Amino acid sequence: MATQDITLQYLTTTKIGEKGQLTIPKEFRQDLELGAGAPFAVLRLGNGLILLPEQRRFEDLCNQISETLVAAGIGSEAILAALPEARQRVFARRYSKKLNSDKASPRKTHLSRG
C-alpha cells in the first residue's frame, strides 16, 4: 500500500460519465489497492469534493481510537468489562421511547378464522 503522505498532490483530471461515475486512473487504484466496488466517502469542502476510500478512513479512525486509549492507559480488559453497561445505555437511549409508547397504546391484533 502507498505510504501515507499528508501533502496535497495533484493527480489527474477526469470527467463525470453519463451515469455520474468518475474514473480513477489505474496507476492510482493500484497504488492505493482499490478494487472494483471499493467504497468511498464523498466529502464536500467548499466548492470542492474529497474522495476518501472507506477502508482508509476506517483504519485511520481505529488508529486514532487506539492511540487515545493507549495514551489514557486503558487496556482491552477495561473496555470489555465496560461493554455490558454501555450496551444497556445504548439500548435504553435507542428503544426506551418506543417501549414506553408501545405500553401506553397496545396494538390490537386481528385474527381471521378461515
BAGUTI-644683 format. One record per atom (N, C-alpha, C): residue in three letters; atom name; z, x, y. Coordinates in Angstrom, 1 decimal. Each point is the difference from the previous one (the first is absolute). Example, Ala and Ser with C-alpha at 12.3 -4.5 7.8 and 13.67 -1.06 7.14 Angstrom:
<sites>
+------+------+--------+--------+--------+
: type : atom :      Z :      X :      Y :
+------+------+--------+--------+--------+
:  ALA :    N :    7.8 :   13.2 :   -5.7 :
:  ALA :   CA :    0.0 :   -0.9 :    1.2 :
:  ALA :    C :    0.0 :    0.9 :    1.2 :
:  SER :    N :   -0.7 :   -0.4 :    1.1 :
:  SER :   CA :    0.0 :    0.9 :    1.1 :
:  SER :    C :    0.8 :   -0.8 :    1.1 :
+------+------+--------+--------+--------+
</sites>
This chain:
<sites>
+------+------+--------+--------+--------+
: type : atom :      Z :      X :      Y :
+------+------+--------+--------+--------+
:  MET :    N :    0.0 :    0.8 :   -1.2 :
:  MET :   CA :    0.0 :   -0.8 :    1.2 :
:  MET :    C :    0.0 :    0.9 :    1.2 :
:  ALA :    N :   -0.5 :   -0.5 :    1.1 :
:  ALA :   CA :   -0.1 :    0.7 :    1.3 :
:  ALA :    C :    1.4 :    0.3 :    0.5 :
:  THR :    N :    0.1 :    1.2 :    0.6 :
:  THR :   CA :    1.3 :    0.3 :    0.6 :
:  THR :    C :    0.2 :   -0.9 :    1.2 :
:  GLN :    N :    1.3 :   -0.3 :    0.3 :
:  GLN :   CA :    0.2 :   -0.9 :    1.1 :
:  GLN :    C :    0.0 :    0.8 :    1.3 :
:  ASP :    N :   -1.0 :   -0.3 :    0.8 :
:  ASP :   CA :   -0.2 :    0.6 :    1.3 :
:  ASP :    C :    0.1 :   -1.1 :    1.0 :
:  ILE :    N :    1.0 :    0.1 :    0.9 :
:  ILE :   CA :    0.2 :   -1.1 :    0.9 :
:  ILE :    C :   -0.8 :    0.1 :    1.3 :
:  THR :    N :   -1.0 :    1.0 :    0.1 :
:  THR :   CA :   -0.8 :    0.0 :    1.1 :
:  THR :    C :   -1.1 :   -1.1 :   -0.1 :
:  LEU :    N :   -0.5 :   -0.4 :    1.2 :
:  LEU :   CA :   -1.0 :   -1.0 :    0.1 :
:  LEU :    C :   -1.3 :    0.7 :   -0.2 :
:  GLN :    N :   -0.9 :   -0.5 :   -0.9 :
:  GLN :   CA :   -1.2 :    0.6 :   -0.3 :
:  GLN :    C :   -1.1 :   -1.0 :    0.0 :
:  TYR :    N :   -1.1 :    0.3 :    0.7 :
:  TYR :   CA :   -1.2 :   -0.9 :   -0.1 :
:  TYR :    C :   -0.7 :    0.2 :   -1.3 :
:  LEU :    N :   -0.2 :   -1.0 :   -0.8 :
:  LEU :   CA :   -0.6 :    0.2 :   -1.3 :
:  LEU :    C :   -1.5 :   -0.4 :    0.0 :
:  THR :    N :   -0.3 :   -1.2 :    0.4 :
:  THR :   CA :   -1.4 :   -0.4 :   -0.1 :
:  THR :    C :   -0.1 :   -1.4 :    0.8 :
:  THR :    N :   -1.3 :   -0.4 :    0.1 :
:  THR :   CA :   -0.2 :   -1.4 :    0.5 :
:  THR :    C :   -0.6 :   -0.8 :   -1.1 :
:  THR :    N :    0.4 :   -1.2 :   -0.1 :
:  THR :   CA :   -0.5 :   -0.9 :   -1.0 :
:  THR :    C :   -0.3 :   -1.4 :    0.6 :
:  LYS :    N :   -0.6 :   -0.9 :   -0.7 :
:  LYS :   CA :   -0.4 :   -1.3 :    0.5 :
:  LYS :    C :    0.7 :   -1.1 :   -0.8 :
:  ILE :    N :    0.2 :   -1.1 :    0.6 :
:  ILE :   CA :    0.5 :   -1.2 :   -0.8 :
:  ILE :    C :   -1.2 :   -0.7 :   -0.6 :
:  GLY :    N :    0.0 :   -0.2 :   -1.3 :
:  GLY :   CA :   -1.0 :   -0.7 :   -0.7 :
:  GLY :    C :    0.0 :   -1.5 :    0.2 :
:  GLU :    N :   -1.0 :   -0.7 :   -0.6 :
:  GLU :   CA :   -0.1 :   -1.4 :    0.3 :
:  GLU :    C :    1.2 :   -0.8 :   -0.5 :
:  LYS :    N :    0.7 :    0.5 :   -1.0 :
:  LYS :   CA :    1.2 :   -0.7 :   -0.4 :
:  LYS :    C :    1.3 :    0.5 :    0.6 :
:  GLY :    N :   -0.1 :    0.8 :    1.0 :
:  GLY :   CA :    1.1 :    0.6 :    0.7 :
:  GLY :    C :    0.6 :    1.2 :   -0.7 :
:  GLN :    N :   -0.8 :    0.6 :   -0.9 :
:  GLN :   CA :    0.5 :    1.2 :   -0.7 :
:  GLN :    C :   -0.3 :    1.3 :    0.7 :
:  LEU :    N :    0.9 :    0.9 :   -0.1 :
:  LEU :   CA :   -0.2 :    1.4 :    0.5 :
:  LEU :    C :   -0.2 :    0.9 :   -1.1 :
:  THR :    N :   -0.9 :    1.0 :    0.2 :
:  THR :   CA :   -0.2 :    1.0 :   -1.1 :
:  THR :    C :    0.7 :    1.3 :    0.5 :
:  ILE :    N :    0.9 :    0.5 :   -0.9 :
:  ILE :   CA :    0.6 :    1.3 :    0.2 :
:  ILE :    C :   -0.8 :    1.0 :   -0.7 :
:  PRO :    N :   -0.4 :    1.1 :    0.7 :
:  PRO :   CA :   -0.9 :    1.0 :   -0.7 :
:  PRO :    C :    0.7 :    0.6 :   -1.2 :
:  LYS :    N :   -0.8 :    0.3 :   -1.0 :
:  LYS :   CA :    0.4 :    0.5 :   -1.3 :
:  LYS :    C :    1.0 :    1.2 :    0.1 :
:  GLU :    N :   -0.4 :    0.9 :    0.9 :
:  GLU :   CA :    0.9 :    1.2 :    0.1 :
:  GLU :    C :    1.4 :   -0.3 :    0.4 :
:  PHE :    N :    0.2 :   -1.0 :    0.8 :
:  PHE :   CA :    1.3 :   -0.4 :    0.5 :
:  PHE :    C :    0.7 :   -0.8 :   -1.1 :
:  ARG :    N :   -0.7 :   -0.9 :   -0.7 :
:  ARG :   CA :    0.6 :   -0.7 :   -1.1 :
:  ARG :    C :    0.5 :    0.9 :   -1.1 :
:  GLN :    N :   -0.8 :    1.1 :   -0.3 :
:  GLN :   CA :    0.4 :    1.0 :   -1.0 :
:  GLN :    C :    1.2 :    0.8 :    0.4 :
:  ASP :    N :    0.0 :    0.4 :    1.3 :
:  ASP :   CA :    1.0 :    0.8 :    0.5 :
:  ASP :    C :    1.4 :   -0.8 :    0.0 :
:  LEU :    N :   -0.1 :   -1.3 :    0.3 :
:  LEU :   CA :    1.2 :   -0.8 :    0.0 :
:  LEU :    C :    0.3 :   -0.7 :   -1.3 :
:  GLU :    N :   -0.9 :    0.3 :   -1.0 :
:  GLU :   CA :    0.2 :   -0.6 :   -1.4 :
:  GLU :    C :    0.0 :   -1.5 :    0.1 :
:  LEU :    N :   -1.0 :   -0.6 :    0.7 :
:  LEU :   CA :   -0.1 :   -1.5 :    0.2 :
:  LEU :    C :   -1.1 :   -0.5 :   -0.9 :
:  GLY :    N :    0.3 :   -0.9 :   -0.9 :
:  GLY :   CA :   -1.0 :   -0.6 :   -0.9 :
:  GLY :    C :   -0.4 :   -1.3 :    0.5 :
:  ALA :    N :   -0.9 :   -0.6 :   -0.7 :
:  ALA :   CA :   -0.5 :   -1.4 :    0.4 :
:  ALA :    C :    1.2 :   -0.9 :   -0.1 :
:  GLY :    N :    0.1 :   -0.9 :    1.0 :
:  GLY :   CA :    1.1 :   -1.0 :    0.0 :
:  GLY :    C :    1.3 :    0.6 :    0.5 :
:  ALA :    N :    0.0 :    1.2 :    0.5 :
:  ALA :   CA :    1.3 :    0.6 :    0.5 :
:  ALA :    C :    0.4 :   -0.9 :    1.2 :
:  PRO :    N :    1.3 :   -0.4 :    0.0 :
:  PRO :   CA :    0.5 :   -0.9 :    1.1 :
:  PRO :    C :    0.3 :    0.8 :    1.3 :
:  PHE :    N :   -0.3 :   -0.6 :    1.1 :
:  PHE :   CA :    0.2 :    0.6 :    1.3 :
:  PHE :    C :    0.8 :   -0.9 :    0.9 :
:  ALA :    N :    0.9 :    0.6 :    0.8 :
:  ALA :   CA :    0.6 :   -0.7 :    1.1 :
:  ALA :    C :   -0.9 :    0.2 :    1.2 :
:  VAL :    N :   -0.3 :   -1.1 :    0.8 :
:  VAL :   CA :   -0.8 :    0.1 :    1.2 :
:  VAL :    C :    1.0 :   -0.3 :    1.1 :
:  LEU :    N :    0.1 :    1.0 :    0.9 :
:  LEU :   CA :    0.9 :   -0.1 :    1.1 :
:  LEU :    C :   -0.8 :    0.0 :    1.3 :
:  ARG :    N :    0.4 :   -0.8 :    0.9 :
:  ARG :   CA :   -0.6 :    0.0 :    1.3 :
:  ARG :    C :    0.8 :    0.8 :    1.0 :
:  LEU :    N :   -0.6 :    0.9 :    0.7 :
:  LEU :   CA :    0.6 :    0.8 :    1.0 :
:  LEU :    C :   -0.8 :   -0.1 :    1.3 :
:  GLY :    N :    0.4 :   -0.9 :    0.9 :
:  GLY :   CA :   -0.8 :   -0.2 :    1.2 :
:  GLY :    C :   -1.4 :   -0.6 :   -0.4 :
:  ASN :    N :   -1.0 :    0.7 :    0.4 :
:  ASN :   CA :   -1.4 :   -0.4 :   -0.3 :
:  ASN :    C :   -0.5 :    0.7 :   -1.3 :
:  GLY :    N :    0.9 :    0.7 :   -0.7 :
:  GLY :   CA :   -0.5 :    0.7 :   -1.2 :
:  GLY :    C :    0.7 :   -0.5 :   -1.2 :
:  LEU :    N :   -0.5 :    0.4 :   -1.2 :
:  LEU :   CA :    0.5 :   -0.4 :   -1.3 :
:  LEU :    C :    0.4 :    1.3 :   -0.7 :
:  ILE :    N :    1.0 :   -0.1 :   -0.8 :
:  ILE :   CA :    0.5 :    1.1 :   -0.8 :
:  ILE :    C :   -0.1 :   -0.5 :   -1.4 :
:  LEU :    N :   -0.7 :    0.7 :   -0.9 :
:  LEU :   CA :   -0.1 :   -0.4 :   -1.4 :
:  LEU :    C :    0.9 :    1.0 :   -0.8 :
:  LEU :    N :    1.0 :   -0.6 :   -0.7 :
:  LEU :   CA :    1.0 :    0.9 :   -0.7 :
:  LEU :    C :    0.0 :   -0.4 :   -1.4 :
:  PRO :    N :   -0.3 :    0.9 :   -0.9 :
:  PRO :   CA :    0.0 :   -0.3 :   -1.5 :
:  PRO :    C :    1.5 :   -0.5 :   -0.3 :
:  GLU :    N :    0.1 :   -1.1 :   -0.7 :
:  GLU :   CA :    1.3 :   -0.6 :   -0.3 :
:  GLU :    C :    0.8 :    1.0 :   -0.8 :
:  GLN :    N :   -0.6 :    0.7 :   -1.0 :
:  GLN :   CA :    0.8 :    0.9 :   -0.8 :
:  GLN :    C :    0.7 :    1.1 :    0.8 :
:  ARG :    N :   -0.8 :    0.5 :    1.0 :
:  ARG :   CA :    0.6 :    1.0 :    0.9 :
:  ARG :    C :    1.2 :   -0.6 :    0.8 :
:  ARG :    N :   -0.2 :   -1.2 :    0.5 :
:  ARG :   CA :    1.0 :   -0.7 :    0.8 :
:  ARG :    C :    1.3 :   -0.2 :   -0.9 :
:  PHE :    N :   -0.2 :   -0.4 :   -1.2 :
:  PHE :   CA :    1.1 :   -0.3 :   -0.9 :
:  PHE :    C :    0.7 :    1.4 :   -0.3 :
:  GLU :    N :   -0.8 :    1.0 :   -0.3 :
:  GLU :   CA :    0.7 :    1.3 :   -0.3 :
:  GLU :    C :    0.7 :    0.5 :    1.3 :
:  ASP :    N :   -0.5 :   -0.2 :    1.2 :
:  ASP :   CA :    0.7 :    0.5 :    1.2 :
:  ASP :    C :    1.3 :   -0.8 :    0.2 :
:  LEU :    N :   -0.1 :   -1.3 :   -0.3 :
:  LEU :   CA :    1.2 :   -0.8 :    0.1 :
:  LEU :    C :    1.1 :    0.4 :   -1.0 :
:  CYS :    N :   -0.4 :    0.3 :   -1.2 :
:  CYS :   CA :    0.9 :    0.4 :   -1.0 :
:  CYS :    C :    0.6 :    1.4 :    0.4 :
:  ASN :    N :   -0.8 :    0.9 :    0.5 :
:  ASN :   CA :    0.6 :    1.3 :    0.5 :
:  ASN :    C :    1.0 :   -0.2 :    1.1 :
:  GLN :    N :   -0.3 :   -0.9 :    0.9 :
:  GLN :   CA :    0.9 :   -0.2 :    1.2 :
:  GLN :    C :    1.3 :   -0.6 :   -0.5 :
:  ILE :    N :   -0.1 :   -0.9 :   -1.0 :
:  ILE :   CA :    1.2 :   -0.6 :   -0.5 :
:  ILE :    C :    0.8 :    1.0 :   -0.8 :
:  SER :    N :   -0.6 :    0.8 :   -0.8 :
:  SER :   CA :    0.6 :    1.0 :   -0.8 :
:  SER :    C :    0.7 :    1.0 :    0.9 :
:  GLU :    N :   -0.7 :    0.5 :    1.1 :
:  GLU :   CA :    0.6 :    1.0 :    0.9 :
:  GLU :    C :    1.2 :   -0.6 :    0.7 :
:  THR :    N :   -0.1 :   -1.3 :    0.4 :
:  THR :   CA :    1.2 :   -0.6 :    0.7 :
:  THR :    C :    1.2 :   -0.1 :   -0.9 :
:  LEU :    N :   -0.3 :   -0.4 :   -1.3 :
:  LEU :   CA :    1.2 :   -0.2 :   -0.9 :
:  LEU :    C :    0.6 :    1.4 :   -0.3 :
:  VAL :    N :   -0.8 :    1.0 :   -0.2 :
:  VAL :   CA :    0.5 :    1.3 :   -0.3 :
:  VAL :    C :    0.8 :    0.5 :    1.1 :
:  ALA :    N :   -0.5 :   -0.1 :    1.3 :
:  ALA :   CA :    0.7 :    0.4 :    1.2 :
:  ALA :    C :    1.3 :   -0.7 :    0.1 :
:  ALA :    N :    0.1 :   -1.3 :   -0.4 :
:  ALA :   CA :    1.2 :   -0.7 :    0.1 :
:  ALA :    C :    1.0 :    0.2 :   -1.2 :
:  GLY :    N :   -0.5 :    0.8 :   -1.0 :
:  GLY :   CA :    0.8 :    0.3 :   -1.1 :
:  GLY :    C :    0.1 :   -1.1 :   -1.0 :
:  ILE :    N :   -0.9 :   -0.9 :    0.0 :
:  ILE :   CA :    0.0 :   -1.2 :   -0.9 :
:  ILE :    C :   -0.8 :    0.3 :   -1.2 :
:  GLY :    N :    0.6 :   -0.1 :   -1.2 :
:  GLY :   CA :   -0.7 :    0.3 :   -1.3 :
:  GLY :    C :   -0.5 :   -1.2 :   -0.7 :
:  SER :    N :   -0.7 :    0.2 :   -1.0 :
:  SER :   CA :   -0.6 :   -1.2 :   -0.8 :
:  SER :    C :    1.1 :   -0.9 :   -0.6 :
:  GLU :    N :    1.1 :    0.6 :   -0.4 :
:  GLU :   CA :    1.1 :   -0.8 :   -0.6 :
:  GLU :    C :    0.5 :   -1.0 :    1.1 :
:  ALA :    N :    0.2 :    0.4 :    1.2 :
:  ALA :   CA :    0.5 :   -0.9 :    1.1 :
:  ALA :    C :   -1.0 :   -1.1 :    0.2 :
:  ILE :    N :   -1.3 :    0.3 :    0.0 :
:  ILE :   CA :   -1.1 :   -1.0 :    0.3 :
:  ILE :    C :    0.0 :   -1.0 :   -1.2 :
:  LEU :    N :    0.1 :    0.5 :   -1.2 :
:  LEU :   CA :    0.0 :   -0.9 :   -1.2 :
:  LEU :    C :    1.2 :   -0.9 :    0.0 :
:  ALA :    N :    1.2 :    0.5 :    0.4 :
:  ALA :   CA :    1.2 :   -0.8 :    0.1 :
:  ALA :    C :   -0.1 :   -1.1 :    1.1 :
:  ALA :    N :   -0.7 :    0.3 :    1.0 :
:  ALA :   CA :   -0.1 :   -1.0 :    1.1 :
:  ALA :    C :   -1.0 :   -1.1 :   -0.2 :
:  LEU :    N :   -0.9 :    0.2 :   -1.0 :
:  LEU :   CA :   -1.1 :   -1.0 :   -0.3 :
:  LEU :    C :    0.5 :   -1.4 :   -0.3 :
:  PRO :    N :    1.0 :   -0.2 :   -0.8 :
:  PRO :   CA :    0.4 :   -1.4 :   -0.3 :
:  PRO :    C :    0.4 :   -0.8 :    1.3 :
:  GLU :    N :    0.8 :    0.6 :    0.8 :
:  GLU :   CA :    0.4 :   -0.6 :    1.3 :
:  GLU :    C :   -1.2 :   -0.2 :    0.9 :
:  ALA :    N :   -0.9 :    0.9 :    0.1 :
:  ALA :   CA :   -1.2 :   -0.1 :    0.8 :
:  ALA :    C :   -0.8 :   -1.1 :   -0.5 :
:  ARG :    N :   -0.2 :   -0.2 :   -1.3 :
:  ARG :   CA :   -0.8 :   -1.1 :   -0.6 :
:  ARG :    C :    0.6 :   -1.3 :    0.4 :
:  GLN :    N :    1.4 :   -0.1 :    0.0 :
:  GLN :   CA :    0.6 :   -1.3 :    0.3 :
:  GLN :    C :   -0.2 :   -0.3 :    1.5 :
:  ARG :    N :    0.1 :    1.0 :    0.9 :
:  ARG :   CA :   -0.2 :   -0.3 :    1.4 :
:  ARG :    C :   -1.5 :   -0.4 :    0.3 :
:  VAL :    N :   -0.9 :    0.7 :   -0.7 :
:  VAL :   CA :   -1.4 :   -0.4 :    0.2 :
:  VAL :    C :   -0.3 :   -1.4 :   -0.5 :
:  PHE :    N :    0.6 :   -0.3 :   -1.2 :
:  PHE :   CA :   -0.2 :   -1.3 :   -0.5 :
:  PHE :    C :    0.6 :   -1.1 :    0.9 :
:  ALA :    N :    1.2 :    0.2 :    0.5 :
:  ALA :   CA :    0.6 :   -0.9 :    0.8 :
:  ALA :    C :   -0.8 :   -0.2 :    1.3 :
:  ARG :    N :   -0.4 :    1.1 :    0.6 :
:  ARG :   CA :   -0.8 :   -0.1 :    1.2 :
:  ARG :    C :   -1.3 :   -0.7 :   -0.2 :
:  ARG :    N :   -0.6 :    0.2 :   -1.1 :
:  ARG :   CA :   -1.4 :   -0.5 :   -0.3 :
:  ARG :    C :    0.1 :   -1.5 :   -0.4 :
:  TYR :    N :    1.0 :   -0.3 :   -0.9 :
:  TYR :   CA :   -0.1 :   -1.3 :   -0.6 :
:  TYR :    C :    1.2 :   -0.9 :    0.3 :
:  SER :    N :    0.9 :    0.4 :    0.8 :
:  SER :   CA :    1.2 :   -0.9 :    0.3 :
:  SER :    C :   -0.4 :   -1.3 :    0.7 :
:  LYS :    N :   -1.0 :    0.1 :    1.0 :
:  LYS :   CA :   -0.4 :   -1.2 :    0.7 :
:  LYS :    C :   -0.7 :   -1.0 :   -1.0 :
:  LYS :    N :   -0.8 :    0.6 :   -0.8 :
:  LYS :   CA :   -0.8 :   -0.9 :   -1.0 :
:  LYS :    C :    1.0 :   -0.6 :   -0.9 :
:  LEU :    N :    1.0 :    0.7 :   -0.5 :
:  LEU :   CA :    0.9 :   -0.5 :   -1.0 :
:  LEU :    C :    0.9 :   -1.1 :    0.7 :
:  ASN :    N :    0.4 :    0.2 :    1.2 :
:  ASN :   CA :    0.8 :   -1.0 :    0.7 :
:  ASN :    C :   -0.8 :   -1.3 :    0.3 :
:  SER :    N :   -1.3 :    0.2 :    0.4 :
:  SER :   CA :   -0.8 :   -1.2 :    0.3 :
:  SER :    C :   -0.4 :   -0.7 :   -1.3 :
:  ASP :    N :   -0.1 :    0.6 :   -1.1 :
:  ASP :   CA :   -0.2 :   -0.6 :   -1.3 :
:  ASP :    C :    1.2 :   -0.9 :   -0.4 :
:  LYS :    N :    1.2 :    0.5 :    0.3 :
:  LYS :   CA :    1.2 :   -0.7 :   -0.4 :
:  LYS :    C :    0.1 :   -1.2 :    0.9 :
:  ALA :    N :   -0.3 :    0.1 :    1.3 :
:  ALA :   CA :    0.1 :   -1.1 :    1.0 :
:  ALA :    C :   -1.0 :   -1.1 :   -0.3 :
:  SER :    N :   -1.2 :    0.3 :   -0.5 :
:  SER :   CA :   -0.9 :   -1.1 :   -0.2 :
:  SER :    C :   -0.6 :    0.2 :   -1.4 :
:  PRO :    N :    0.7 :   -0.5 :   -1.0 :
:  PRO :   CA :   -0.5 :    0.2 :   -1.4 :
:  PRO :    C :   -1.4 :   -0.7 :   -0.2 :
:  ARG :    N :   -0.8 :    0.7 :   -0.7 :
:  ARG :   CA :   -1.4 :   -0.6 :   -0.3 :
:  ARG :    C :    0.1 :   -1.0 :   -1.1 :
:  LYS :    N :   -0.8 :   -1.0 :    0.2 :
:  LYS :   CA :   -0.1 :   -1.0 :   -1.0 :
:  LYS :    C :   -1.2 :    0.3 :   -1.0 :
:  THR :    N :    0.3 :   -0.1 :   -1.2 :
:  THR :   CA :   -1.0 :    0.3 :   -1.0 :
:  THR :    C :   -0.5 :   -1.3 :   -0.6 :
:  HIS :    N :   -1.3 :   -0.2 :    0.0 :
:  HIS :   CA :   -0.6 :   -1.2 :   -0.6 :
:  HIS :    C :   -0.6 :    0.4 :   -1.4 :
:  LEU :    N :    0.5 :   -0.7 :   -1.0 :
:  LEU :   CA :   -0.6 :    0.3 :   -1.3 :
:  LEU :    C :   -0.8 :   -1.2 :   -0.4 :
:  SER :    N :   -1.2 :    0.3 :   -0.4 :
:  SER :   CA :   -0.8 :   -1.2 :   -0.5 :
:  SER :    C :    0.1 :   -0.1 :   -1.5 :
:  ARG :    N :    0.1 :   -1.2 :   -0.5 :
:  ARG :   CA :    0.0 :   -0.2 :   -1.4 :
:  ARG :    C :   -1.3 :   -0.5 :   -0.5 :
:  GLY :    N :   -0.5 :    0.6 :   -1.0 :
:  GLY :   CA :   -1.3 :   -0.4 :   -0.4 :
:  GLY :    C :   -0.1 :   -0.6 :   -1.3 :
+------+------+--------+--------+--------+
</sites>
